Amino acid sequence: MSVENKLEELKIKLPEPKDPVGSYVASKIVGNLLFISGQISIDEKGNFIKGKIGKDLDLNQGYEAAKRCGLAIISQVKKACGGDLSKVKTCIKLTGYVNSIDSFADQPKVINGASEIISKVFNNKGLHTRAAVSSNSLPLNVAVEVDAIFEIS
């Protein structure tokens, strides 16, 4: 099944790829590697999902915020590949940053939101290595940020 058909089957509408909020590019291709800059948590209406996990948001809300980051990553991959998601050979790595209180220790469970949506959409090609870390602050006070590395053809 194609990735586009999988998105349809899962009833997923990808968000529009966002422009960077700083002096960098959203994606960069080096050889057959595609680097996706950090995608921040934005809801379906285009509003930032803000706050600290463990204080302003709970684990489930953090998971959903990370899932939105995962969808934004897929959107950026599609744009970088000229609209052709079949160019993806594999997702190599995700790095997830969680804006959380000092005592919060479930960053991996939050970042599962991004990991699981990428694995669902790309099937085995979506299986990846990962880091999930805590941060005492993220840009624009968003709850989650995730970047990615893919291999493409």
Number of C-alpha atoms within 10 A of each C-alpha: 8 11 17 15 11 15 15 12 11 12 9 12 11 17 19 12 18 14 10 13 10 7 6 10 12 22 20 15 15 9 9 12 18 22 22 23 19 21 24 29 26 24 15 10 7 11 9 17 22 21 22 24 25 18 10 13 18 14 15 13 17 31 25 20 28 33 26 27 29 31 25 26 29 22 20 25 27 18 16 19 17 10 12 13 19 14 15 21 17 19 23 18 19 25 18 29 26 30 26 27 17 12 7 15 13 17 23 18 16 26 30 20 22 28 27 18 20 23 16 16 22 24 15 13 17 21 18 17 13 16 13 18 16 20 18 12 17 19 12 12 16 19 29 38 26 27 22 24 23 21 19 18 12
